[in-house]
Amino acid sequence: MSDHYNAFEMSPVPEPGPDAVPPEPFRGIYGMPAFVTIPTSDMAASVDFWTRGLGFFELFSIPGRLVHLRRWAFQDVLLVEAASVPEQAPAMSFSFACVLSQVDSVAEACRALRPDSVDGPRDTPWNTRDVSVITPENARIVVTAAKPFDPASQEARNLEAVGIAPPGGDNEGHA
């Protein structure tokens, strides 16, 4: 018995597959369970990159102080004015989910805006395709998409090795 349960009904992220469609941008107001706050010394350049490159939209702003950006539900970023930003990207990163068909277009859009800002896309051992992007504020953002699941793959063996049944697996339907 696994303690891992399929909870896709709680998430805006669709189940992976070749026909997965991203949800519409979510414009509702809710108590944010998690969000990232990123300082920027050039708010206009930051908003431009996050909206045109990473696919966020401006939910609201407090001029000269803050811009609240969002993609899907629970994908919130607060850009806040700062006198300066770090010279290099931090050791940590923040990841945002997308669907597989969006990974390449995010990478291309970000490369068009900042040619040296993109690493990938690349496939991971945990069955995702990821692209890492360094934003104008030197934040490392990973845009990640689950790949369709192949029960005979190394990724399936990786998940089974840690007690997670693959989708449709024999662990009482839990993934």
Residue frames as qw, qx, qy, qz and C-alpha x, y, z in Angstrom:
[[0.000, 0.889, 0.458, 0.000, 0.00, 0.00, 0.00],
 [0.424, 0.270, 0.009, 0.864, 1.32, 3.42, -0.91],
 [0.132, -0.663, -0.430, 0.598, 0.70, 6.71, 0.89],
 [0.025, -0.259, 0.351, 0.899, 0.77, 8.50, -2.48],
 [0.407, 0.552, 0.697, -0.210, -2.61, 9.27, -3.98],
 [0.260, 0.370, 0.510, 0.732, -3.69, 10.56, -7.35],
 [0.054, -0.687, -0.443, 0.573, -4.88, 14.11, -6.65],
 [0.260, 0.159, 0.454, 0.838, -5.06, 15.60, -10.14],
 [0.102, -0.746, -0.594, -0.282, -8.58, 16.84, -9.41],
 [0.387, -0.811, -0.207, 0.386, -7.05, 19.35, -6.94],
 [0.436, -0.401, 0.327, 0.737, -4.46, 20.64, -9.38],
 [0.464, 0.744, -0.012, -0.481, -4.68, 22.92, -12.40],
 [0.001, -0.511, 0.780, 0.361, -2.01, 20.72, -14.02],
 [0.865, 0.191, -0.115, -0.450, -3.61, 18.29, -16.49],
 [0.859, -0.189, 0.462, 0.112, -2.64, 14.63, -16.58],
 [0.093, -0.564, 0.599, 0.561, 0.30, 14.18, -18.96],
 [0.662, 0.336, 0.663, 0.095, -0.33, 12.97, -22.47],
 [0.361, 0.101, 0.480, 0.793, 0.01, 13.98, -26.09],
 [0.065, -0.646, -0.528, -0.547, -3.37, 15.75, -26.02],
 [0.380, -0.564, -0.467, 0.565, -2.84, 17.58, -22.70],
 [0.127, 0.747, 0.262, 0.598, -4.18, 21.13, -22.90],
 [0.270, 0.018, -0.458, 0.847, -2.99, 23.87, -20.55],
 [0.073, -0.724, -0.641, 0.242, -5.65, 25.45, -18.39],
 [0.158, 0.840, 0.193, 0.482, -6.71, 29.02, -19.04],
 [0.244, 0.288, -0.422, 0.824, -4.88, 31.71, -17.07],
 [0.393, -0.605, -0.682, 0.121, -6.60, 32.00, -13.68],
 [0.087, 0.509, -0.024, 0.856, -7.67, 35.53, -12.74],
 [0.608, -0.664, -0.378, -0.214, -9.49, 34.74, -9.49],
 [0.067, -0.661, 0.504, -0.552, -8.35, 35.88, -6.05],
 [0.888, -0.297, -0.350, -0.036, -7.48, 33.23, -3.44],
 [0.529, -0.762, 0.375, 0.011, -5.27, 32.74, -0.41],
 [0.612, 0.599, -0.517, -0.019, -1.99, 31.78, -2.06],
 [0.933, -0.357, 0.023, 0.041, -0.64, 28.52, -0.58],
 [0.676, -0.314, 0.268, 0.611, 2.81, 29.33, -1.97],
 [0.443, 0.887, 0.089, 0.093, 4.35, 32.06, -4.09],
 [0.711, -0.031, 0.009, 0.703, 7.75, 33.42, -4.99],
 [0.035, -0.977, -0.075, 0.196, 8.87, 37.00, -4.32],
 [0.747, 0.185, 0.177, 0.614, 11.58, 38.28, -6.65],
 [0.157, -0.802, -0.029, 0.576, 13.34, 41.63, -6.22],
 [0.613, 0.491, 0.363, 0.502, 13.97, 43.63, -9.38],
 [0.250, -0.522, -0.007, 0.815, 15.76, 46.88, -10.08],
 [0.169, 0.173, -0.463, -0.853, 14.05, 47.22, -13.49],
 [0.508, 0.263, 0.669, -0.475, 10.35, 46.46, -13.10],
 [0.624, 0.572, -0.090, -0.524, 9.46, 47.13, -16.75],
 [0.363, 0.483, -0.775, -0.184, 12.15, 44.76, -18.08],
 [0.180, -0.089, 0.934, -0.295, 11.16, 42.10, -15.53],
 [0.592, 0.379, 0.460, -0.543, 7.45, 42.29, -16.33],
 [0.568, 0.586, -0.364, -0.450, 8.24, 42.16, -20.06],
 [0.213, 0.377, -0.901, -0.041, 10.39, 39.03, -19.68],
 [0.279, 0.060, 0.872, -0.397, 7.99, 37.20, -17.36],
 [0.604, 0.470, 0.334, -0.550, 4.96, 37.96, -19.57],
 [0.622, 0.620, -0.320, -0.356, 6.41, 37.57, -23.08],
 [0.271, 0.478, -0.836, 0.018, 8.99, 34.90, -22.22],
 [0.021, -0.063, 0.942, -0.328, 7.52, 32.80, -19.44],
 [0.291, -0.360, -0.748, -0.476, 3.83, 33.27, -20.26],
 [0.167, -0.449, -0.655, 0.585, 2.65, 35.03, -17.10],
 [0.005, 0.705, 0.381, 0.598, 0.12, 37.87, -17.02],
 [0.067, 0.202, -0.406, 0.889, -0.16, 40.88, -14.75],
 [0.277, -0.556, -0.782, 0.052, -2.88, 40.22, -12.17],
 [0.150, -0.961, -0.211, -0.094, -2.44, 43.62, -10.50],
 [0.590, 0.253, -0.240, 0.728, 0.22, 46.12, -9.52],
 [0.328, -0.877, -0.194, 0.291, 1.03, 48.74, -6.94],
 [0.532, 0.778, -0.061, 0.329, 2.91, 51.31, -9.05],
 [0.128, 0.773, -0.467, 0.410, 6.52, 51.74, -8.01],
 [0.519, -0.485, 0.590, -0.384, 6.29, 48.90, -5.49],
 [0.469, -0.067, 0.878, -0.070, 5.02, 45.54, -6.72],
 [0.601, 0.231, -0.426, -0.636, 3.61, 43.61, -9.69],
 [0.641, -0.068, 0.718, -0.262, 1.66, 40.40, -9.03],
 [0.423, 0.362, -0.656, -0.510, 2.08, 37.97, -11.94],
 [0.692, -0.021, 0.658, -0.297, 0.29, 34.69, -12.52],
 [0.220, 0.169, -0.820, -0.501, 0.01, 31.85, -15.06],
 [0.541, -0.323, -0.726, -0.274, -2.28, 29.10, -13.86],
 [0.637, -0.697, -0.044, -0.326, -3.97, 28.85, -10.45],
 [0.802, -0.558, 0.138, 0.163, -1.32, 28.62, -7.71],
 [0.716, 0.177, 0.135, 0.662, 1.49, 29.89, -9.98],
 [0.082, -0.981, -0.163, -0.068, 2.03, 33.33, -8.46],
 [0.641, 0.078, -0.100, 0.757, 5.07, 35.62, -8.58],
 [0.144, -0.960, -0.185, 0.151, 5.45, 38.93, -6.82],
 [0.587, 0.377, -0.033, 0.716, 7.99, 41.21, -8.46],
 [0.360, -0.873, -0.237, 0.227, 9.06, 43.84, -5.92],
 [0.312, 0.881, -0.180, 0.307, 11.12, 46.97, -6.46],
 [0.799, -0.461, 0.015, 0.385, 14.68, 46.73, -5.15],
 [0.036, -0.907, 0.286, 0.306, 17.71, 49.00, -5.32],
 [0.199, 0.564, -0.765, -0.238, 19.81, 46.13, -6.72],
 [0.969, 0.011, -0.015, -0.247, 19.69, 42.43, -7.57],
 [0.749, -0.410, 0.459, 0.246, 22.30, 39.66, -7.10],
 [0.115, 0.662, -0.563, -0.481, 25.12, 39.60, -9.65],
 [0.257, 0.188, -0.902, -0.291, 24.57, 35.89, -10.41],
 [0.709, -0.263, -0.436, -0.488, 21.76, 33.36, -10.23],
 [0.544, -0.502, 0.524, -0.422, 21.08, 31.84, -6.81],
 [0.015, -0.252, 0.967, 0.022, 21.86, 28.20, -6.06],
 [0.383, 0.319, 0.801, -0.332, 18.15, 27.42, -5.72],
 [0.127, -0.080, -0.586, -0.797, 15.47, 27.40, -8.37],
 [0.479, 0.268, 0.509, -0.662, 11.69, 27.68, -8.52],
 [0.102, 0.067, 0.882, 0.454, 9.67, 25.46, -10.84],
 [0.529, 0.307, 0.171, -0.772, 6.40, 26.11, -12.67],
 [0.529, 0.183, 0.824, 0.087, 4.38, 23.36, -14.35],
 [0.432, 0.444, -0.269, -0.737, 3.29, 23.50, -17.96],
 [0.906, 0.218, 0.337, -0.135, 2.20, 20.93, -20.54],
 [0.714, -0.135, 0.485, 0.487, 4.69, 19.23, -22.81],
 [0.488, 0.638, 0.414, 0.428, 3.65, 21.18, -25.89],
 [0.070, -0.993, -0.057, -0.080, 4.63, 24.45, -24.16],
 [0.720, -0.510, 0.180, 0.434, 8.24, 23.63, -23.19],
 [0.598, 0.179, 0.360, 0.693, 9.84, 24.39, -26.56],
 [0.116, 0.798, 0.312, 0.502, 7.86, 27.59, -27.09],
 [0.473, -0.876, -0.025, 0.088, 8.83, 28.92, -23.63],
 [0.710, -0.308, 0.280, 0.568, 12.47, 28.14, -24.39],
 [0.449, 0.441, 0.403, 0.664, 12.25, 29.89, -27.78],
 [0.103, -0.911, -0.260, -0.302, 10.44, 32.95, -26.37],
 [0.574, -0.777, 0.079, 0.244, 12.99, 33.35, -23.58],
 [0.678, -0.077, 0.352, 0.641, 15.93, 32.87, -25.98],
 [0.298, 0.686, 0.371, 0.551, 14.45, 35.58, -28.23],
 [0.268, -0.938, -0.099, -0.194, 14.36, 37.99, -25.29],
 [0.348, -0.783, 0.515, -0.020, 17.64, 36.95, -23.61],
 [0.761, 0.423, -0.470, -0.144, 19.69, 34.61, -25.83],
 [0.389, 0.341, -0.784, 0.344, 21.99, 33.32, -23.08],
 [0.458, -0.333, 0.414, -0.712, 19.26, 32.84, -20.47],
 [0.902, 0.009, 0.002, -0.431, 18.07, 29.33, -21.40],
 [0.078, -0.391, 0.917, 0.008, 19.41, 25.86, -20.60],
 [0.420, 0.217, 0.869, -0.143, 17.57, 22.97, -22.22],
 [0.823, -0.290, 0.126, -0.471, 15.00, 21.66, -22.77],
 [0.247, 0.346, -0.902, 0.079, 16.17, 18.34, -21.35],
 [0.794, -0.293, -0.429, -0.315, 14.50, 15.16, -20.16],
 [0.278, -0.580, 0.602, -0.474, 14.85, 14.18, -16.48],
 [0.224, 0.081, -0.968, 0.085, 15.03, 10.80, -14.72],
 [0.205, 0.286, 0.727, -0.589, 11.68, 11.60, -13.04],
 [0.291, 0.474, 0.788, 0.265, 9.78, 11.69, -16.37],
 [0.134, 0.891, 0.244, -0.358, 9.62, 15.41, -17.09],
 [0.565, 0.441, 0.178, 0.674, 11.00, 17.70, -19.77],
 [0.335, -0.813, -0.213, 0.426, 12.47, 20.84, -18.22],
 [0.461, 0.623, 0.029, 0.631, 13.88, 24.13, -19.40],
 [0.484, -0.586, -0.275, 0.589, 15.89, 26.32, -17.00],
 [0.255, 0.782, 0.202, 0.532, 15.76, 30.07, -17.47],
 [0.409, -0.317, -0.298, 0.802, 17.74, 32.82, -15.77],
 [0.085, 0.881, 0.456, 0.088, 15.45, 35.85, -15.53],
 [0.274, 0.748, -0.089, 0.597, 16.58, 39.51, -15.68],
 [0.488, -0.767, 0.214, -0.358, 16.61, 39.46, -11.86],
 [0.261, 0.468, -0.831, 0.150, 19.01, 36.46, -11.89],
 [0.710, -0.125, 0.526, -0.451, 16.37, 34.08, -10.57],
 [0.079, 0.177, -0.931, -0.309, 16.62, 30.50, -11.82],
 [0.697, 0.167, 0.261, -0.646, 13.16, 29.41, -13.04],
 [0.124, -0.085, 0.953, 0.262, 12.45, 25.89, -14.27],
 [0.686, 0.191, -0.047, -0.700, 9.46, 25.34, -16.53],
 [0.160, -0.200, 0.966, -0.020, 8.62, 21.66, -16.25],
 [0.738, 0.116, -0.165, -0.644, 6.18, 19.30, -17.99],
 [0.670, -0.145, 0.717, -0.128, 5.35, 15.69, -17.25],
 [0.260, 0.312, -0.743, -0.532, 5.97, 13.37, -20.18],
 [0.860, -0.047, -0.219, -0.458, 3.49, 10.66, -21.21],
 [0.549, -0.492, 0.647, -0.195, 4.12, 7.66, -19.00],
 [0.706, 0.327, -0.601, -0.181, 5.74, 4.54, -20.45],
 [0.833, -0.474, 0.178, -0.226, 5.39, 1.67, -17.95],
 [0.951, 0.086, -0.002, 0.297, 8.45, -0.05, -19.47],
 [0.338, 0.811, -0.196, 0.436, 10.71, 3.01, -19.11],
 [0.518, 0.086, -0.531, 0.665, 13.59, 3.70, -16.73],
 [0.216, -0.349, 0.172, -0.896, 11.47, 6.51, -15.28],
 [0.797, -0.321, -0.264, -0.437, 8.79, 3.94, -14.31],
 [0.808, -0.078, -0.486, 0.325, 11.45, 1.84, -12.60],
 [0.219, 0.286, -0.369, 0.857, 12.72, 4.95, -10.78],
 [0.496, -0.373, 0.039, -0.783, 9.22, 5.67, -9.42],
 [0.887, -0.220, -0.359, -0.188, 8.56, 2.05, -8.48],
 [0.636, 0.152, -0.535, 0.536, 11.91, 1.92, -6.64],
 [0.010, 0.177, -0.428, 0.886, 10.67, 4.61, -4.23],
 [0.095, 0.325, 0.864, -0.372, 7.23, 3.02, -3.76],
 [0.392, 0.462, 0.082, -0.792, 5.19, 5.10, -6.20],
 [0.588, 0.309, 0.738, 0.116, 3.02, 3.10, -8.54],
 [0.087, -0.044, 0.474, 0.875, 2.92, 4.29, -12.15],
 [0.539, 0.195, 0.060, -0.818, -0.37, 5.61, -13.52],
 [0.843, 0.147, -0.305, -0.418, -2.60, 2.60, -14.04],
 [0.258, 0.388, -0.852, 0.238, -0.21, 0.55, -11.89],
 [0.631, -0.290, -0.711, -0.104, -1.18, -2.15, -9.43],
 [0.251, -0.034, -0.586, 0.769, -0.91, -0.01, -6.29],
 [0.040, 0.610, 0.724, -0.321, -4.68, 0.31, -5.85],
 [0.285, 0.796, 0.420, 0.330, -4.89, 3.01, -8.51],
 [0.284, -0.924, 0.005, 0.256, -2.72, 5.45, -6.60],
 [0.717, 0.481, -0.025, 0.504, 0.13, 7.18, -8.35]]
